[in-house]
Amino acid sequence: MRLRKTAFSLLAASALLASPSWADMALATSKNCMSCHHPDRKVVGPAFKDIAKRYANEPLALAALTTKIQKGGSGVWGVVPMPANPQVSEAEAQKLAAWVLSLR
């Protein structure tokens, strides 16, 4: 019985750690997104959930956010500009944008 509980716990933990949201949050952390953003609250930039809500009905949201992650932007959320992130590849930016859009 103890072995079964341990095996179940390990399986549950590995499934949780392998879920896209954990992997995507790790990517966001590694690319310094979390320095200015947080999933639930405004930091320097808007909360990721607020970004997801704003772009919820935009058909080109994924492309727009992918570009904004890489090239930066200004004027949408206030006076503080989002800097360009040349260290983020297009594939990583697209993955990050998809994750942000999933948070609404």
N, C-alpha and C positions, 0 to 999 in steps of 0.2 A: 504494500500500500504506500509506503513512504517513497519508494522508487517511482511509483506512478505519479505521485504528487510533484516530485522533483522534476520528472520528465515533462509534466504538464506546465509547470512554472517556467521551465527553460523554453518550451515551445511558445508560450504566451509572450515571454520577454523578447524572444527573437522576432516574433511577428510584429510586436510593437516597435522595436528598433528598426525594422526593415520597412515600416510604413513610409509612404512618400512624404508625409508631413514632417517626420523626424529628419529624414534625409534632406529635405528642402530647407528646413530651419538650420540644419548644420551648414548647408551651402550658403545660406544668407549670412550666417555668422562668420564663416570663413572669408566671405567677400566684403565684410565690414558693413553690411546693410543695417545690422542691429545697432550700429553706432548712432544712427539717426532715426531709425524706425523701430517700432515694437508691434507685435501682432494686434494688441488690444488698445493701446493708448498712444497719444501723440508724444513724441520726444522732440527732436528738432524738426523732423518731417512728420507727415500724418501717419496714423496707425494703418497697418496693412489692411485691416478690416474696413476702414473708411475708404481706402483706395479701391478695394473690391466693390464696395457699394456704389461708389461714384461711376465706375466703369461697367457695372452689371449689365446694362442694356446696350452697350457699345459693341457693334459687330466687329470692329477692328481693334478691340481693347488689347488683345494679346500682342499684336504687332506694335501698337503704340507704346505699351509699357516696356516691351523688349527694347525698343529704340531708346526710350527715356532712361532705362537702367544703364545702357551703354554710353549714351551721349549726354545725359543730364537734361536739365530743363529748368524753367522758371516761370513764375507768374500764375501757376495753376492753384497752388496751395498757400500763397502768401508771398512775402518778399524774399525769403531765404531760398536761394537757388539750390537745386540738387546738382552736385558736381558730376562730371563724366566719370565713368568707371571703366577705363580701358583694360583693366586687369580681368574683366568679366568677358568671357567669350560669348558669341551670339547664342550658342546652345545653352550655356549657363544662364544667360539673361532670359531666354525663352522659358527655361525651366522655372526660374524665379518668378517671372511674370505669371505663369500658369498657377504656381503655388499661391501667390498673392490673390489672384482672382478667385481661387477656390475658398478663400477665408470668409466670404460673406455669410 
